[in-house]
Amino acid sequence: MKKKRLISQSVKQQKPARSRAGFLLFFLVVLCLSIFFFGGFSRFGNAMASNAINAGKLEKAKSWLDFVERFSSPTGQSFFERARCSRIQGDLDQMASYLRKAMELGFDKVAMERQQTIGLVSIGTPDPASEERMLAWIRETPPDISDLVRSYANGLVTQSRYEDATELLELYRQDFPSDPMPHYRLGRIDEHFERYEVAGEHYRKSLQADPEFAPAAFAMARIESHDNHFPEALAIYEKLYHGKAELAARLGAAKSLRMMGDLEASRQLLRTVYEAGFEACNDSFRSVDESPAGRFIAAAELGKIDLDLGDLDASLIHIESALQTCSNDYSARMTYVQVLKRLGRKEEAETESEKNRLEQEAFEKITMLRSKVKRSEKDVEARFELGKLLMETESEDVGIYWIKGVLVHDPNHENALRCLSDYYLRKASSAKDTLENSSMQKLATLYRDQLNKIVKEKD
């Protein structure tokens, strides 16, 4: 009887506790639903994405945005954050598309105009007003200061203003020593000038600041490859076998394995990358701050390996895929000629060989012009000719980089101004929306007005 009374008392004591726990659970469910339906969940996710972008963690930012959009409709803020990601990865067309969607949802116009300005400065617009705005924003040290400095430094490099870019990055590095970005950017400048040992030191310091900073790791592997340290490069690439960087890392690893003599292992890696497709490869390269300039590198490299292993049919398929993606892929065409010859298709081989000869001539001229520019940064005619040739044989974006550099040394170079104006007019005519069209028209007008002013002063 005594035992029954004890059990009864225990049950009576548990009932209020269970009741309180049930009420608390009910309250939490109601609170979560309220947050969800009133947009709190979306705001939290977008805020986390924004913080990730400010820290240079684009993949993490996109994961937050994807997570939010699984449970709620995209908002102006989420489109805006996606626009920021696209801009940082150099895809200004995609940036404009996302900003247009943000605008349709009534997002803050001032914030969107700020992104457009940052985008224009990052591609090297010489507009003094835009540069002044960038400097003013940087002086305010906002949460996105790392993004601002990186974008401004990129724009300065695009204009060949390397000393200005270096000074900006060094000043920022002193104030923000834990940010991996400045050492990485300084390394890219040194690598451009073939100061590989100094570049490697910057990449190491960038990785010391953030061991997970994929662009610096990828660049460090590239330096190791340049120094013929292929096992060391392979080890770095293998650490990047995750996330967006994986395909680019596997391709780099495949090249290292090939140089180490392991052709079959190299081919297996290249097949994985090739099967992922051209767009996925491009996305991966952008995640490590690289641009394949329109080439389907995985297809071209796989074709070479197939040829080395005597698999002519597979080589033909992969090389033709590379050339369909980029008809100016000189390396792929060289392999194509060899495959056609070994298959006995002599007439086709001769036709492709002639194309290769013309491309070889262009390649040799490009090499000669690059050497001239390196000997004398102020040789604007060599720089302009190099830019025009690269626009024709490699990609317009690469060529425009060199032509913008002409204006650093000669702001009144008429042919460069005319070329840039025509280029941005073409971009405006093929724009996907009014926002992108407006940005390209603005740049075209900027260069055209400067050209007209020079011509008028001559008359």
C-alpha positions in Angstrom: 0.0 0.0 0.0 2.8 2.3 0.9 4.5 1.6 -2.4 1.3 2.5 -4.3 1.0 5.9 -2.5 4.6 6.7 -3.5 4.0 5.9 -7.1 0.8 7.9 -7.0 2.6 10.9 -5.6 5.4 10.6 -8.2 2.8 10.6 -11.1 1.1 13.7 -9.6 4.5 15.5 -9.5 5.3 14.6 -13.1 2.0 15.9 -14.5 2.8 19.6 -13.9 6.3 19.1 -15.3 5.0 17.4 -18.4 2.4 20.1 -18.7 5.1 22.8 -18.6 7.3 21.0 -21.1 4.3 20.6 -23.5 3.5 24.3 -23.2 7.1 25.3 -23.8 7.2 23.0 -26.9 4.0 24.5 -28.1 5.3 28.0 -27.6 8.5 27.3 -29.5 6.6 25.8 -32.4 4.3 28.9 -32.6 7.4 31.2 -32.3 9.2 29.4 -35.2 6.1 29.5 -37.4 5.6 33.2 -36.6 9.2 33.9 -37.6 8.8 31.8 -40.7 5.6 33.4 -41.9 6.7 37.0 -41.1 10.0 36.7 -42.9 12.3 36.4 -40.0 13.8 33.1 -41.3 14.5 34.6 -44.7 16.1 37.7 -43.1 18.3 35.6 -40.9 19.5 33.4 -43.8 20.1 36.4 -46.0 22.1 38.1 -43.2 24.2 35.0 -42.8 24.8 34.9 -46.6 25.8 38.6 -46.5 28.3 37.9 -43.7 29.8 35.0 -45.6 30.2 37.2 -48.7 31.9 39.9 -46.7 34.3 37.2 -45.4 35.0 36.0 -49.0 33.2 32.7 -48.4 31.1 32.6 -51.6 30.2 28.9 -51.5 29.0 29.2 -47.9 26.9 32.3 -48.9 25.3 30.4 -51.8 24.5 27.5 -49.5 22.7 29.9 -47.1 20.7 31.4 -50.0 19.8 27.9 -51.3 18.7 26.8 -47.9 16.5 29.9 -47.4 14.9 29.5 -50.8 14.0 25.9 -50.1 11.5 27.1 -47.5 10.4 30.5 -48.8 10.2 32.5 -52.0 13.3 34.5 -53.1 13.3 38.0 -51.8 14.9 41.2 -53.1 17.6 40.8 -50.5 18.4 37.2 -51.7 18.6 38.3 -55.3 20.8 41.2 -54.2 23.2 38.8 -52.4 23.4 36.5 -55.4 24.2 39.6 -57.5 27.1 40.3 -55.2 28.4 36.7 -55.6 28.2 36.9 -59.4 30.1 40.2 -59.4 32.9 38.9 -57.2 33.3 35.9 -59.6 33.5 38.3 -62.5 30.1 37.5 -64.1 28.7 41.0 -64.5 26.0 39.8 -66.9 24.6 37.5 -64.2 25.0 40.3 -61.6 22.8 42.6 -63.8 20.2 39.8 -64.1 20.0 39.3 -60.3 19.9 43.1 -59.7 17.0 43.4 -62.1 15.1 40.7 -60.2 15.9 42.5 -56.9 14.6 45.8 -58.4 11.4 44.1 -59.5 10.8 43.1 -55.9 11.4 46.7 -54.7 14.8 46.3 -53.2 16.8 49.4 -52.1 17.9 51.3 -55.3 20.8 53.0 -53.6 22.3 49.6 -52.6 21.9 48.4 -56.2 23.5 51.4 -57.7 26.4 50.9 -55.3 26.9 47.3 -56.6 26.8 48.6 -60.2 29.5 51.1 -59.3 31.7 48.5 -57.6 31.2 46.2 -60.7 32.3 48.9 -63.1 35.3 49.9 -61.0 36.3 46.2 -60.7 36.6 45.9 -64.5 38.8 48.9 -64.8 36.5 51.8 -65.7 38.5 55.1 -65.6 35.6 57.1 -64.4 37.1 59.4 -61.7 33.7 59.9 -59.9 33.3 56.1 -59.5 36.8 55.8 -58.1 36.2 58.7 -55.6 33.0 56.9 -54.4 35.0 53.7 -53.9 37.6 55.4 -51.9 35.0 57.2 -49.8 33.3 53.8 -49.0 36.6 52.2 -48.1 37.4 55.0 -45.7 34.2 54.3 -43.9 35.4 50.7 -43.2 32.0 49.1 -43.7 31.4 45.3 -43.2 32.2 44.7 -46.9 35.5 46.5 -46.9 37.4 43.4 -48.0 35.2 43.1 -51.0 35.6 46.8 -51.8 39.4 46.7 -51.6 39.6 43.5 -53.7 37.3 45.0 -56.4 39.2 48.3 -56.5 42.5 46.5 -56.6 41.2 44.3 -59.5 40.2 47.5 -61.4 43.6 49.0 -60.9 45.3 45.9 -62.1 43.1 45.8 -65.2 44.3 49.3 -66.0 47.9 48.1 -65.4 48.1 50.4 -62.3 50.1 47.8 -60.4 51.8 50.3 -58.0 48.5 51.8 -57.0 47.0 48.3 -56.5 50.0 47.2 -54.4 49.9 50.3 -52.2 46.1 49.8 -51.6 46.6 46.1 -50.7 49.6 46.8 -48.4 47.7 49.5 -46.5 44.7 47.2 -46.1 46.9 44.3 -45.0 48.4 46.3 -42.2 45.0 47.2 -40.8 43.4 43.7 -41.4 46.2 41.2 -40.9 43.8 38.2 -40.5 42.2 38.7 -43.9 43.7 36.2 -46.5 42.7 38.4 -49.5 45.5 41.1 -49.6 48.4 38.6 -49.6 46.6 36.5 -52.2 46.1 39.6 -54.5 49.7 40.7 -53.9 50.8 37.2 -55.0 48.8 37.5 -58.2 50.6 40.7 -59.0 54.0 39.2 -58.4 53.1 36.1 -60.4 52.1 38.4 -63.3 55.6 39.8 -63.3 57.1 36.3 -63.0 58.4 36.8 -59.5 57.3 33.3 -58.6 59.2 32.9 -55.3 57.8 36.1 -53.9 54.3 35.2 -55.2 54.6 31.8 -53.4 55.4 33.6 -50.1 52.3 35.7 -50.4 50.2 32.6 -51.1 51.6 30.9 -48.0 50.9 33.9 -45.8 47.3 34.0 -47.3 46.9 30.3 -46.3 48.3 31.0 -42.9 45.5 33.6 -42.4 42.9 31.1 -43.7 43.9 27.5 -44.5 40.6 27.0 -46.3 41.0 29.9 -48.7 40.8 28.0 -52.0 42.1 30.6 -54.4 45.4 30.9 -52.5 45.7 27.1 -52.3 45.0 26.7 -56.0 47.6 29.4 -56.8 50.2 27.8 -54.5 49.7 24.5 -56.4 50.3 26.4 -59.6 53.6 27.8 -58.3 54.7 24.3 -57.2 53.9 23.0 -60.7 55.8 25.9 -62.3 58.9 24.9 -60.2 58.4 21.2 -61.3 57.4 20.1 -57.8 54.6 18.0 -59.1 54.1 15.7 -56.0 53.8 18.8 -53.8 51.3 20.4 -56.3 49.3 17.1 -56.3 49.1 17.1 -52.5 47.6 20.6 -52.5 45.1 19.9 -55.3 43.9 16.8 -53.4 43.1 18.9 -50.4 40.7 20.9 -52.6 38.6 17.8 -53.5 35.4 19.3 -52.0 32.9 22.0 -52.9 33.0 24.2 -56.0 36.8 24.0 -56.3 36.8 20.2 -56.8 36.6 20.0 -60.6 39.3 22.7 -61.1 41.5 20.9 -58.4 41.0 17.5 -60.1 42.0 18.9 -63.4 45.2 20.4 -61.8 45.9 17.0 -60.1 45.4 15.2 -63.5 48.1 17.5 -65.1 50.4 16.8 -62.1 49.9 13.0 -62.5 50.6 13.2 -66.2 53.9 15.0 -65.6 54.7 12.3 -63.0 54.1 9.6 -65.6 50.9 8.2 -64.3 48.8 8.5 -67.5 46.0 6.1 -66.5 45.4 7.8 -63.2 45.4 11.2 -65.0 42.9 10.0 -67.5 40.5 8.7 -64.8 40.5 12.1 -63.1 40.0 14.0 -66.4 37.0 11.8 -67.3 35.4 12.8 -64.1 35.9 16.5 -64.8 34.9 16.1 -68.5 31.7 14.3 -67.7 30.7 17.2 -65.3 30.5 19.4 -68.4 31.9 22.7 -69.6 29.6 25.0 -67.5 30.3 23.1 -64.3 34.1 23.3 -65.0 33.8 27.1 -65.6 32.0 27.5 -62.3 34.7 25.6 -60.5 37.4 27.7 -62.1 35.6 30.9 -61.1 35.5 29.6 -57.5 39.3 29.6 -57.3 39.5 33.0 -59.2 40.6 31.5 -62.5 39.3 32.0 -66.0 39.8 29.3 -68.7 39.1 32.0 -71.4 36.3 30.0 -73.0 38.3 26.8 -73.3 37.0 23.3 -72.4 40.4 22.4 -70.8 39.2 19.0 -69.5 38.2 17.9 -73.0 41.5 19.1 -74.5 43.7 17.5 -71.8 41.7 14.2 -72.0 42.2 14.1 -75.8 46.0 14.4 -75.3 46.0 11.6 -72.7 43.9 9.4 -75.0 46.4 10.0 -77.8 49.4 9.2 -75.6 47.7 5.9 -74.6 46.8 5.1 -78.3 43.0 5.4 -77.9 42.5 7.4 -81.1 38.7 7.1 -81.2 38.3 8.5 -77.7 40.9 11.2 -78.4 39.0 12.3 -81.5 35.7 12.6 -79.6 37.3 14.7 -76.8 39.3 16.9 -79.0 36.4 17.7 -81.3 34.4 18.6 -78.1 37.2 21.0 -77.1 37.2 22.6 -80.5 33.4 22.9 -80.7 33.6 24.8 -77.4 36.5 27.0 -78.4 37.6 27.0 -82.0 40.7 29.1 -81.1 42.1 26.4 -78.8 45.5 26.2 -80.3 46.7 23.3 -78.1 43.6 21.2 -78.9 44.0 21.8 -82.6 47.6 20.6 -82.5 46.4 17.3 -80.9 43.6 17.2 -83.5 46.1 17.3 -86.4 48.0 14.4 -84.9 44.9 12.3 -84.4 43.7 12.9 -88.0 47.1 11.9 -89.4 47.2 8.7 -87.4 43.6 7.8 -88.5 44.7 8.3 -92.1 42.5 11.3 -92.8 45.2 13.2 -94.6 43.1 15.9 -96.3 41.4 16.9 -93.1 44.7 16.8 -91.3 46.2 19.2 -94.0 43.3 21.6 -93.6 43.6 21.7 -89.8 47.3 21.9 -90.1 46.9 25.1 -92.1 44.6 26.6 -89.5 47.3 25.5 -86.9 50.0 27.3 -88.9 48.0 30.6 -88.9 47.3 30.2 -85.2 51.0 29.5 -84.6 51.9 32.7 -86.4 49.4 34.6 -84.2 50.8 32.9 -81.1 54.4 33.8 -82.0 53.3 37.4 -82.6 51.5 37.5 -79.2 54.6 36.2 -77.5 56.7 38.8 -79.2 54.3 41.6 -78.3 54.1 40.4 -74.6 57.9 40.6 -74.5 57.9 44.1 -75.9 55.4 45.2 -73.3 57.4 43.6 -70.5 60.6 45.4 -71.6 58.7 48.7 -71.8 55.4 49.1 -70.0 54.9 52.5 -71.8 55.0 50.9 -75.3 51.3 51.7 -75.9 51.4 50.7 -79.6 52.6 47.2 -78.7 50.1 47.0 -75.9 47.3 48.0 -78.2 48.3 45.6 -81.0 48.5 42.8 -78.4 45.0 43.6 -77.1 43.5 43.6 -80.6 45.2 40.3 -81.4 44.0 38.6 -78.2 40.5 39.8 -78.8 40.6 38.0 -82.2 42.4 34.8 -81.2 41.7 34.2 -77.5 38.8 36.2 -76.0 37.4 39.7 -76.0 37.7 40.0 -72.3 41.4 39.2 -72.3 42.1 41.6 -75.1 40.1 44.4 -73.4 42.3 44.0 -70.3 45.4 45.0 -72.4 43.6 47.8 -74.3 42.5 49.4 -71.0 46.2 49.4 -70.0 47.0 51.6 -73.0 45.0 54.4 -71.4 47.0 54.3 -68.2 50.1 55.4 -70.2 48.3 57.4 -72.9 44.7 58.6 -71.8 44.3 60.2 -75.3 45.0 57.1 -77.4 42.3 57.4 -80.0 42.3 53.9 -81.3 42.1 52.4 -77.8 39.2 54.8 -76.9 37.4 53.9 -80.2 37.9 50.2 -79.6 36.6 50.3 -76.0 33.6 52.4 -77.0 32.7 49.9 -79.8 33.2 47.0 -77.5 30.8 48.3 -74.9 28.3 49.2 -77.6 28.3 45.6 -78.7 27.9 44.5 -75.2 24.9 46.8 -74.7 23.2 45.6 -77.9 23.4 42.0 -76.7 22.4 42.8 -73.1 19.9 40.5 -71.5 18.0 43.3 -69.6 17.7 47.1 -69.3 20.0 47.2 -66.3 22.9 45.6 -68.1 22.2 47.6 -71.2 22.3 50.8 -69.1 25.7 49.9 -67.6 27.3 49.0 -70.9 25.8 52.2 -72.6 27.3 54.2 -69.8 30.8 52.8 -70.4 30.5 53.2 -74.2 29.4 56.8 -73.8 32.3 57.5 -71.4 34.9 56.4 -73.9 33.2 57.9 -76.9 32.9 61.3 -75.2 36.5 61.2 -74.3 37.4 60.4 -77.9 35.1 63.2 -79.3 36.7 65.7 -76.9 40.2 64.8 -78.2 39.1 65.0 -81.9 37.4 68.4 -81.3 40.5 69.8 -79.6 42.6 68.8 -82.6 40.2 70.6 -85.0 
